[in-house]
Amino acid sequence: MDRRTFVGTSGLLLAGTLLGGVPIVGGKSGKRKMEADGLGFPLMDLHVHRSSELSMEEILETSRNLNLKIGVMENVAPWGITCDEQLKAYLDAMKHYPVYVGLQLMSPGWSKGLSADLVAQVDYVAMDPQVVEKGNGYGETVRVWEYTAYIDDSETFMERNMAHCLDILIGDEPLDIFACPLFLPACIQREYETLWTKERMRQLIDAARVRGIAIEINDTAHVPHEEFVCMAKRAGLKFAFGSDTRSHTLGRLDYCKRIAKNCRLTEKDFFIPKKSK
């Protein structure tokens, strides 16, 4: 099955299950896997990256073995896609595979250097708020995922971080998924419950609701927590699972599934990528 057939068929079938049809499974082994997960509907992992440790062949094998729909993303960043030529090469390379094809964006303004026609050919776009310019009192750009990210004052960082998150959510660039929400630098992660106040969480949820942006439940970072997911569900937001992997850990969605179960998420609560043109 080629990618276009996969996306078209799975999109229609998944839409059918949202209307109360029978859950789609990949045979008896797939059905047993879903029953063991305790969720009772097909799963998708929309945050996967190709790498030297994870080839497309390995991605497809895992997809088959786990009855798991996969979304492969490429970063729009200095270390990833930076121009139309690279974006076209990525699209051409991926179009033969039965996976969803996405872009992971790193900073607002990313679309200015890319053709809107080419961007429209991906199935979805996701962005996380993990590059915070002037994120500390020393005027440094804080890369939240780096263990050495330095925060001198937690509240000052949160003010800048919130402004950055809202810039992403209320912007006018294409965006389907807000990825890795609520993640904090290692040095202030112990303050998670204090820094992520209800008011701050509510601001993010309200901004995402205005544009219909889905919330990623990130398995690697274990974010966001149950309180945020339940708040977002009550607000009518959709969700997406993301392993955020570039290695053999593909398919490990234990945190995602636990949060979904505890927050009583159902199939209708999940974002389904659009069909590419």
C-alpha positions in Angstrom: 0.0 0.0 0.0 1.4 3.4 -0.9 1.3 6.4 1.4 -1.5 8.2 -0.5 -3.7 5.1 -0.3 -2.9 4.6 3.4 -3.7 8.2 4.3 -6.9 8.3 2.3 -8.1 4.9 3.5 -7.1 5.3 7.2 -8.5 8.8 7.3 -11.9 7.6 6.1 -11.9 4.5 8.3 -10.8 6.4 11.4 -13.5 9.0 10.7 -15.9 6.1 10.6 -15.0 4.9 14.0 -15.5 8.3 15.4 -19.1 8.0 14.3 -19.5 4.9 16.3 -18.2 2.2 13.9 -16.2 -0.8 14.9 -12.6 0.0 16.0 -10.0 -0.8 13.3 -7.5 -3.4 14.2 -4.7 -5.1 12.4 -5.7 -8.7 13.0 -5.9 -10.7 16.2 -2.5 -9.7 17.5 -3.4 -6.0 17.0 -6.8 -6.5 18.8 -5.1 -8.2 21.8 -2.6 -5.3 22.0 -5.4 -2.8 22.1 -7.3 -4.7 24.7 -4.2 -5.0 26.8 -3.8 -1.2 26.6 -7.2 -0.8 28.0 -8.2 2.0 25.7 -10.2 0.1 23.1 -9.4 2.2 20.0 -6.5 2.4 17.5 -3.5 4.4 18.6 -1.4 6.9 16.7 2.1 8.1 17.5 2.6 11.4 15.7 6.0 12.4 17.0 8.6 10.2 15.4 11.9 11.2 13.7 14.1 9.3 11.3 17.7 9.0 12.5 20.8 6.9 12.2 19.2 4.7 14.9 15.7 4.5 13.4 15.3 3.8 9.7 12.0 4.0 7.8 12.1 0.2 7.5 12.2 -0.1 11.3 9.5 2.5 11.7 7.2 0.5 9.3 8.0 -2.8 11.0 7.1 -1.3 14.4 3.9 0.1 13.0 2.8 -3.3 11.7 3.8 -5.2 14.8 2.0 -2.9 17.2 -0.9 -2.0 14.9 0.2 1.6 15.4 -0.3 4.5 12.9 2.8 6.5 12.7 3.5 10.2 12.0 7.0 11.0 11.0 8.2 14.6 11.4 11.2 16.6 10.2 12.4 19.7 12.1 12.2 23.1 10.4 15.4 24.4 12.1 19.0 25.2 11.4 19.8 21.5 11.8 16.8 20.4 9.7 14.8 21.9 6.9 15.8 25.5 6.1 14.6 26.0 2.5 12.1 24.9 -0.2 14.7 22.5 -1.8 15.1 20.6 1.4 11.4 20.6 2.1 10.6 19.2 -1.4 13.3 16.5 -1.0 11.7 15.5 2.3 8.3 15.3 0.8 9.6 13.3 -2.2 11.4 10.9 0.1 8.4 10.3 2.2 5.5 10.1 -0.3 6.0 6.4 -0.9 5.7 5.3 2.7 2.4 4.5 4.5 2.9 7.1 7.2 1.6 10.5 8.1 4.1 13.2 7.2 4.6 16.2 9.4 6.8 19.1 10.2 8.1 20.0 13.7 8.6 23.8 14.1 11.1 25.3 16.5 10.5 29.1 16.4 7.8 31.5 15.3 8.5 33.0 11.8 9.5 29.6 10.5 7.1 29.8 7.5 8.6 32.9 6.0 11.4 31.0 4.2 9.2 28.2 2.9 6.7 28.0 0.0 3.1 27.9 1.3 2.3 25.4 -1.5 4.9 23.0 -0.2 3.9 23.4 3.4 0.4 22.5 2.4 1.5 19.1 1.2 2.4 17.9 4.7 -0.3 16.1 6.7 0.1 18.2 9.9 2.5 20.6 11.6 3.5 20.6 15.3 5.4 23.1 17.3 6.9 23.1 20.8 7.9 26.1 22.9 11.4 24.8 23.8 13.5 27.5 22.4 13.0 30.6 24.6 14.9 33.7 23.6 16.2 35.8 26.5 14.9 33.1 28.8 17.1 34.1 31.7 18.5 37.2 33.3 21.7 36.9 31.3 19.8 37.3 28.0 20.6 33.8 26.9 18.4 31.7 24.6 17.2 28.8 26.7 16.9 25.5 25.0 14.5 23.9 27.4 15.5 20.2 26.6 19.2 20.8 27.4 20.2 19.5 30.8 22.5 22.6 31.2 19.8 25.1 30.5 20.3 27.8 33.2 17.4 29.6 34.9 18.4 32.2 37.5 14.9 33.3 38.4 11.9 30.9 38.0 9.2 33.5 37.8 11.0 35.7 35.3 11.6 32.6 33.1 7.9 31.7 33.4 6.8 35.2 32.3 9.0 34.9 29.2 8.0 31.3 28.6 4.3 32.1 28.8 4.8 35.0 26.3 6.6 32.6 24.0 3.9 29.9 24.3 1.2 32.4 23.5 3.1 33.8 20.5 3.0 30.3 19.1 -0.6 29.6 19.9 -2.1 32.9 18.7 0.1 33.4 15.7 -1.1 33.2 12.1 1.2 30.4 10.9 -0.1 26.9 10.2 -0.3 24.8 13.4 -2.1 21.6 14.3 -0.4 20.3 17.4 1.1 22.2 20.4 3.9 19.7 21.3 5.6 19.0 24.6 3.5 21.4 26.6 4.4 22.5 30.1 8.0 21.0 29.9 10.4 22.9 32.1 14.3 23.0 32.2 15.8 20.4 34.5 17.0 23.0 37.0 13.4 24.1 37.8 11.4 20.9 37.2 10.9 20.4 40.9 8.8 23.6 40.9 6.5 22.2 38.2 3.3 22.2 40.3 4.0 25.7 41.7 5.0 27.4 38.4 2.2 25.9 36.3 -0.6 27.7 38.0 -4.2 27.2 37.0 -4.3 30.6 35.5 -1.3 30.0 33.3 -2.7 26.6 32.2 -6.0 28.2 31.4 -4.4 30.9 29.3 -2.7 28.2 27.1 -5.9 26.2 26.8 -8.0 29.2 25.9 -5.5 30.2 23.2 -5.4 26.7 21.8 -9.2 26.5 21.7 -9.5 29.7 19.6 -7.6 28.1 16.7 -8.5 24.5 17.3 -5.0 23.4 18.1 -4.5 19.9 19.6 -2.4 19.2 22.6 0.3 16.6 22.5 0.8 14.1 25.3 4.5 13.6 25.2 5.8 10.2 26.4 9.4 11.0 26.6 9.1 14.2 28.7 6.0 12.9 30.6 4.0 16.1 30.0 1.5 17.5 30.4 0.1 16.2 33.7 -3.4 14.9 34.4 -4.8 18.2 35.7 -3.9 20.0 32.4 -5.2 17.3 30.2 -8.5 17.2 32.1 -8.8 20.9 31.9 -8.1 20.8 28.1 -10.7 18.0 27.7 -13.4 20.0 29.4 -12.5 22.9 27.1 -13.1 20.6 24.1 -9.5 20.4 22.9 -8.2 17.4 20.9 -5.1 15.4 21.8 -2.3 13.6 20.1 0.2 10.9 21.4 3.9 11.5 20.8 6.7 9.2 21.7 9.2 12.0 20.7 11.6 9.3 19.6 14.6 8.8 17.3 15.4 5.3 18.4 14.2 1.8 19.3 11.9 3.4 21.9 9.3 3.9 19.2 6.0 2.5 20.3 6.5 3.1 24.0 3.5 5.1 24.8 3.0 4.0 28.4 2.7 7.6 29.9 0.4 8.6 27.1 -1.9 5.7 27.6 -1.9 6.1 31.4 -2.9 9.7 31.2 -5.5 9.0 28.5 -7.0 6.3 30.8 -6.9 8.4 33.9 -8.5 11.4 32.2 -11.1 9.1 30.4 -10.1 10.2 26.9 -12.0 8.4 24.2 -11.4 8.1 20.5 -13.4 11.2 19.7 -10.9 13.3 21.8 -8.0 12.7 19.4 -6.7 14.7 16.5 -6.5 12.9 13.1 -4.2 14.4 10.6 -5.7 15.7 7.4 -5.3 14.0 4.1 -2.4 15.4 2.1 -3.3 16.8 -1.3 
